[in-house]
Amino acid sequence: MPLNSSISEAVPPTSVASPKATAVLQKQLFRASIAHYPNNAPDMSSAMGSAYEQSIEIFTDGALVIEDNVICDIGDYATVAQKYPEAVVSDYSGKWIFPGLIDSHLHYPQTQSIANYGDQLLSWLENYTFPAEMAFADEEHAKNIAKVFINQLLKNGTTTGFVFTTVHASSCQALFSAASDINMAIVAGKVCMDRNCPSKLKDTPELAQRESADLIDQWHNNGRNKYALTPRFAPTSSDAQLAALGELATQYKDVFIQTHLSENRDEIAWVNSLFPNANGYLDVYDKHHLVRERSVFGHGIHLNQQEWERLGEANATLAFCPTSNLFLGSGLFNMEQARTNNVHVALATDVGAGTTFNMFKTYGDAYKVSQLRNAPISPFEGFYLMTQGAAAAHQLDDEIGNLNPNTTADFIIVEPRFDELTSLRIGENASFEDVFFALSILGDDRMIEQTWISGQCCYNKKENQHALA
């Protein structure tokens, strides 16, 4: 029998609609099956994910204890419950607790662009992306979409996103402000473009530098917000603009850098014509001090060996966006090359060319891509790439990506048997890897029971409530 009479599977005792309104000071204990990576998986060059299977920590009947916004303890329920007789206990037996998921590359202005038909990268930008982003000159529109966007993340179990905004500084303000309302960890930046885009979306090297610097001063490390210098991609930034952003990267050494790299062969040919003095696509960024730790490059599908080696040497990260790569017909990411060259990889949705906000489904497509390359990504590795692996790549694993004591209480409660089919497919005592893989193929947002941010329940399926109502 449980040790505390206040066991429930009820809504948490705080308001879901305004999670910052009241602080939860009493210890809370959550009983469920639990899985996380407490440390970085060793030997990243190993094939077929054996290192990931050996490094995961699983508690079949587990307990997670939080107080205020911090994780206090984790372990087997029988042991942990005895240590905290005063804790309010919520019993989620039969469900799973995972760390909050990390989406390492997506575009909140493209929330309305998802699921438009056809086109490859360059025509997609012209026909869908740029028209959608022009609307963000309206600050109220940006605020409204920021709320919808964050609620979609929460509904799908994502608690941290690396987000492109638009060229409008106010669009970045809107996103940071909405995230701050629920104390959510967001890495974002104003998109910088001074050529090869509509005139309404152009800035200048000077404006890009000044507005980016102002946003850094206002938002970087303000609460859980972090800033990312964000040139959209090489074709839309001149050498002068990349140099101006490189100056900021040199000045602010702990900010992130996010952009796109080698997604599409026509794009690469265009880059080569625009930058004839560069030794390939990556070198365009490298010449301007934009290849380093905390640099996150979306896609990286068509890289040469020199570029793979340079990414590994720089400790930079590739965001693997399988649903987008398949949808736009861009190509198949080479996970084996990433392992061989010790390049950090993190999974990402790339909404809106990406077709889902759901990171489980994103791994499902990553598995299919890797199957086509005859090197399938195991469920253990897939889970790692959206939790601890991503956090470690971004140098944030002291705060997010795991369920270690003293980290921030970002976690999700997952119902593996949420409908008739999953109840038939997933046994009551199914192993972690079977549950995770089956949900990556069969799951959707219905499997997310609750999403907790900084120790507050910000999404509850049963109440159908979001933090930003």
C-alpha positions in Angstrom: 0.0 0.0 0.0 1.2 3.6 -0.6 2.6 5.4 2.3 0.6 8.6 2.0 -3.2 8.8 2.2 -3.3 11.8 -0.2 -2.8 9.6 -3.2 -4.6 10.8 -6.3 -4.5 10.9 -10.1 -6.2 14.3 -9.9 -5.3 17.6 -11.4 -2.4 19.2 -9.6 -3.4 21.6 -6.8 -2.4 24.7 -8.7 -4.1 26.6 -11.5 -3.2 25.3 -14.9 -4.3 28.4 -16.6 -1.9 30.7 -14.8 1.0 28.5 -13.4 3.0 31.4 -12.1 0.2 32.6 -9.9 0.9 30.3 -7.0 4.1 28.6 -6.1 4.0 24.9 -5.1 6.1 24.7 -2.0 5.1 21.3 -0.7 6.9 18.2 -1.9 5.1 16.3 -4.5 5.7 12.6 -5.3 4.7 11.1 -8.6 4.5 7.3 -8.9 4.9 5.8 -12.4 7.3 4.0 -14.6 10.2 6.3 -15.2 13.0 6.5 -17.8 15.8 9.0 -18.4 19.5 9.3 -19.1 21.2 10.6 -16.0 24.5 11.1 -17.8 25.8 11.4 -21.4 25.9 8.0 -23.2 29.5 6.9 -23.6 31.2 6.0 -26.9 29.0 8.0 -29.2 30.7 6.4 -32.2 29.3 3.0 -31.3 26.9 1.4 -33.8 23.3 0.3 -33.3 22.8 2.1 -30.0 24.3 -0.4 -27.5 25.9 2.4 -25.5 22.4 4.0 -25.2 20.8 0.9 -23.9 23.5 0.5 -21.3 23.3 4.1 -20.1 19.5 4.6 -19.6 18.1 4.5 -16.1 14.6 2.8 -15.8 12.4 2.4 -12.8 9.5 0.1 -13.5 7.7 1.2 -10.4 9.4 4.6 -9.8 9.0 7.8 -7.9 9.8 11.3 -8.9 9.9 13.9 -6.1 9.7 17.7 -6.8 9.6 20.7 -4.6 8.7 24.1 -6.0 10.4 24.1 -9.5 13.2 21.6 -8.7 13.5 17.8 -8.8 14.5 16.5 -5.4 14.8 12.8 -5.9 14.2 9.9 -8.2 14.3 6.1 -7.7 12.3 3.0 -6.9 8.9 3.9 -5.4 9.3 1.7 -2.3 12.6 3.3 -1.4 11.8 6.9 -2.3 8.3 7.0 -0.7 9.7 6.0 2.7 12.0 9.1 2.6 9.2 11.6 2.0 6.2 10.7 4.1 5.1 14.3 4.0 4.9 14.4 0.2 1.6 14.7 -1.6 1.5 11.6 -3.8 0.0 11.3 -7.2 -0.3 7.8 -8.5 0.2 7.3 -12.2 0.9 3.6 -12.1 0.7 2.2 -15.6 1.9 5.4 -17.1 5.4 6.7 -17.8 7.3 9.8 -16.7 10.0 11.1 -19.1 12.1 14.3 -19.1 10.5 17.2 -21.0 11.3 16.8 -24.6 13.7 19.2 -26.5 13.0 20.3 -30.1 16.2 21.7 -31.5 15.0 23.5 -34.6 11.6 24.9 -35.5 9.9 28.1 -36.8 7.0 29.5 -34.8 5.9 31.9 -37.6 5.3 28.8 -39.7 2.7 27.4 -37.4 0.1 28.3 -40.0 2.1 27.0 -42.9 2.2 23.4 -41.8 0.7 20.9 -44.2 0.7 23.0 -47.3 1.0 20.9 -50.4 4.2 20.3 -52.4 7.4 22.2 -53.3 11.0 21.7 -52.3 13.0 24.0 -50.1 13.5 27.2 -52.2 10.0 27.3 -53.7 8.6 26.5 -50.2 10.2 29.6 -48.8 8.9 31.7 -51.6 5.3 30.4 -51.7 4.6 29.7 -48.0 7.3 30.8 -45.6 7.9 34.4 -46.6 4.2 35.3 -47.0 3.4 33.9 -43.6 6.3 35.8 -42.0 5.2 39.1 -43.4 2.1 39.0 -41.2 4.4 39.2 -38.1 4.8 42.9 -38.7 1.6 43.1 -36.7 2.6 42.7 -33.0 -0.9 41.3 -32.0 -0.6 38.6 -34.6 2.8 37.6 -33.3 1.4 37.5 -29.7 -1.5 35.3 -30.8 0.6 32.9 -32.8 3.2 32.7 -30.0 0.5 31.4 -27.6 -0.8 28.9 -30.1 2.7 27.7 -30.9 3.7 27.2 -27.2 0.4 25.4 -26.5 1.2 23.0 -29.4 4.6 22.3 -27.8 3.0 21.6 -24.4 0.3 19.4 -25.9 3.0 17.3 -27.5 5.3 17.1 -24.5 7.9 19.5 -25.7 9.3 21.7 -22.9 12.2 23.4 -24.6 12.4 24.7 -28.2 15.1 26.2 -30.4 13.0 28.7 -32.3 13.3 30.9 -35.3 11.1 34.0 -35.2 11.0 36.6 -38.0 13.0 39.6 -39.0 10.7 41.7 -36.8 12.3 42.2 -33.3 8.7 42.3 -31.9 8.1 38.7 -33.0 11.0 37.6 -30.9 9.7 39.7 -28.0 6.3 38.1 -28.3 7.7 34.6 -28.0 10.1 35.3 -25.1 7.2 37.0 -23.3 4.8 34.1 -23.7 7.5 31.6 -22.6 8.3 33.7 -19.6 4.6 33.6 -18.5 5.1 29.9 -17.7 8.8 30.0 -16.9 9.5 27.9 -20.0 13.1 27.4 -21.4 13.1 28.8 -24.9 16.1 29.5 -27.1 15.2 32.0 -29.9 16.4 34.8 -32.1 15.3 37.4 -34.6 15.8 36.1 -38.1 18.4 38.2 -40.0 18.1 38.7 -43.8 19.4 41.5 -46.0 19.1 40.0 -49.5 17.2 37.4 -51.6 14.0 37.8 -49.7 10.9 40.1 -50.0 11.7 43.8 -49.2 9.2 43.7 -46.3 11.4 41.0 -44.6 14.8 42.7 -45.2 16.9 44.3 -42.6 20.5 45.5 -43.0 23.8 44.4 -41.5 23.7 47.4 -39.1 20.0 46.8 -38.1 20.5 43.1 -37.7 23.5 43.6 -35.3 21.8 46.4 -33.3 18.5 44.6 -32.8 20.1 41.3 -32.1 22.4 43.0 -29.5 19.4 44.7 -27.9 17.5 41.4 -27.7 20.5 39.7 -26.2 20.7 42.4 -23.5 17.0 42.2 -22.7 16.4 38.4 -22.9 19.5 36.3 -22.8 19.7 34.5 -19.4 16.7 36.5 -18.3 14.9 33.8 -16.4 15.0 30.7 -18.5 15.3 32.6 -21.9 18.4 32.3 -24.0 19.2 34.1 -27.2 20.3 32.6 -30.5 21.9 34.7 -33.3 19.8 33.7 -36.3 20.9 34.3 -39.8 18.2 32.4 -41.7 20.7 30.8 -44.1 23.7 31.9 -46.1 21.8 32.9 -49.3 19.7 35.5 -47.4 22.7 37.2 -45.6 25.4 39.1 -47.2 29.0 38.8 -46.1 28.6 42.1 -44.3 25.6 40.8 -42.3 27.3 37.5 -41.4 30.4 39.6 -40.3 28.2 41.8 -38.1 26.6 38.7 -36.5 30.0 37.2 -36.1 31.1 40.2 -34.1 28.3 39.6 -31.7 29.2 35.9 -31.5 32.7 36.9 -30.5 31.4 39.4 -28.0 28.7 37.2 -26.4 30.4 33.8 -26.2 27.6 32.0 -24.4 24.8 32.9 -26.8 23.6 30.3 -29.3 23.9 30.4 -33.0 21.2 28.8 -35.2 20.9 28.6 -39.0 20.5 26.2 -41.8 23.1 24.1 -43.6 23.2 21.9 -46.7 19.5 21.0 -46.7 19.0 20.9 -50.5 21.3 20.4 -53.4 20.0 23.4 -55.3 20.5 25.5 -52.1 24.1 24.3 -52.0 24.8 25.3 -55.6 23.3 28.7 -54.9 25.6 29.2 -51.9 28.6 28.2 -54.0 27.7 30.9 -56.5 27.0 33.5 -53.9 30.2 32.9 -52.0 32.8 31.8 -54.5 35.7 32.5 -52.1 34.4 30.1 -49.5 35.5 26.5 -49.3 31.9 25.1 -49.2 28.7 25.9 -47.4 30.0 25.5 -43.8 33.0 27.6 -44.5 30.7 30.6 -45.2 29.7 30.5 -41.6 33.2 29.5 -40.3 34.8 32.6 -41.9 32.6 34.7 -39.8 33.1 33.0 -36.4 29.7 31.3 -36.5 30.9 27.6 -36.2 31.6 26.8 -32.6 30.1 25.3 -29.4 26.4 26.2 -29.1 26.1 26.5 -32.9 23.0 24.5 -34.1 22.8 23.8 -37.8 19.5 22.6 -39.2 19.7 19.6 -41.5 23.2 19.0 -42.7 22.1 16.4 -45.2 24.7 16.9 -48.0 28.0 17.4 -46.2 31.5 16.6 -47.5 34.1 14.9 -45.3 35.8 18.2 -44.5 32.6 19.6 -43.2 31.8 16.6 -41.0 35.3 16.8 -39.5 35.0 20.5 -38.9 31.6 20.2 -37.1 33.0 17.5 -34.8 36.2 19.6 -34.1 34.1 22.7 -33.3 31.7 20.8 -31.0 28.8 22.1 -33.0 25.4 20.4 -33.3 23.3 19.2 -36.3 19.6 19.3 -35.9 18.2 16.2 -37.6 14.7 17.1 -39.0 13.4 13.9 -40.6 9.8 14.8 -41.2 10.8 18.0 -43.0 13.5 16.3 -45.0 11.0 13.7 -46.2 8.2 16.3 -46.8 10.4 18.6 -48.9 12.3 15.7 -50.6 15.6 17.1 -49.3 17.4 13.8 -48.7 18.3 11.3 -46.0 20.4 12.4 -43.0 23.6 10.3 -42.5 23.6 9.3 -38.8 26.5 7.0 -39.3 28.7 9.9 -40.5 27.7 11.9 -37.5 28.7 9.1 -35.1 32.0 8.5 -36.9 33.0 12.1 -36.8 31.7 12.7 -33.2 29.2 15.3 -34.3 26.5 16.2 -31.8 23.0 15.4 -33.2 19.7 16.5 -31.8 16.2 15.7 -33.2 14.0 18.4 -34.3 10.5 18.9 -36.0 11.3 21.9 -38.2 7.7 23.0 -38.1 6.3 24.2 -40.5 8.0 22.2 -43.3 8.1 19.5 -40.6 4.7 17.8 -40.4 4.2 17.4 -36.7 5.0 19.1 -33.4 5.3 15.6 -31.8 8.8 14.5 -31.0 7.8 10.8 -30.8 6.5 11.0 -34.3 9.7 12.8 -35.3 11.8 9.9 -34.0 9.4 7.5 -35.9 10.4 9.3 -39.2 14.1 9.3 -38.1 13.9 5.6 -37.8 12.4 5.3 -41.3 15.2 7.5 -42.7 17.8 5.4 -41.0 16.2 2.2 -42.2 16.6 3.5 -45.8 20.3 3.9 -45.0 20.5 0.3 -43.6 21.5 1.7 -40.1 18.3 1.9 -38.0 18.3 4.3 -35.0 17.3 2.3 -31.9 14.5 3.5 -29.6 17.2 4.1 -26.9 19.2 6.4 -29.2 16.0 8.2 -30.4 15.0 8.9 -26.9 18.5 10.1 -26.0 18.5 12.5 -29.0 15.4 14.4 -27.8 16.4 14.4 -24.1 19.8 14.2 -22.5 21.7 14.0 -25.8 20.2 17.3 -27.0 20.7 19.0 -23.6 24.3 17.9 -23.6 24.9 19.1 -27.1 23.5 22.5 -26.2 25.4 22.5 -22.8 22.1 22.7 -20.9 22.2 19.3 -19.2 22.7 20.8 -15.8 19.1 22.1 -16.1 17.1 20.1 -18.6 17.1 16.8 -20.5 17.1 14.5 -17.5 15.4 13.9 -14.2 18.5 14.3 -12.0 18.1 15.9 -8.5 18.6 19.7 -8.6 17.6 20.1 -12.2 14.5 22.0 -13.2 11.2 20.0 -12.9 10.4 19.8 -16.6 8.8 16.4 -17.2 5.9 14.7 -19.0 3.4 12.0 -18.0 2.7 9.6 -20.9 -0.3 7.3 -21.3 0.9 4.5 -23.5 -2.5 2.8 -23.9 -4.6 5.8 -24.9 -6.9 4.3 -27.5 -8.2 0.9 -28.7 -5.2 0.2 -30.9 -2.5 1.2 -28.5 -4.2 -0.8 -25.8 -4.1 -3.8 -28.1 -0.5 -3.3 -29.2 1.2 -2.2 -26.0 1.0 -4.7 -23.1 0.5 -3.5 -19.5 4.0 -4.6 -18.6 5.7 -3.7 -21.9 9.4 -2.7 -21.7 10.5 0.9 -22.2 11.9 0.4 -25.7 8.7 -1.3 -26.8 6.5 1.4 -25.4 8.6 4.2 -26.8 8.9 2.7 -30.3 5.2 1.8 -30.6 4.2 5.3 -29.6 6.6 6.8 -32.1 4.8 4.9 -34.8 1.2 4.9 -33.5 1.1 7.8 -31.1 -0.1 11.4 -31.3 -0.8 14.2 -28.8 -3.4 12.0 -27.0 -0.7 10.1 -25.3 0.5 13.2 -23.4 -1.3 13.1 -20.1 0.4 16.1 -18.6 3.3 18.5 -19.3 5.1 20.1 -16.4 7.2 23.2 -16.7 9.3 24.4 -13.8 7.3 22.3 -11.3 3.9 23.5 -12.6 1.4 21.5 -14.7 1.1 23.6 -17.8 -1.0 21.1 -19.9 -3.5 18.6 -18.6 -5.2 16.4 -21.2 -8.1 15.5 -18.8 -8.9 19.1 -18.3 -7.9 20.0 -21.8 -6.2 23.1 -20.3 -3.1 24.9 -21.6 -0.9 27.3 -19.7 -1.6 30.1 -22.2 -5.4 29.9 -22.4 
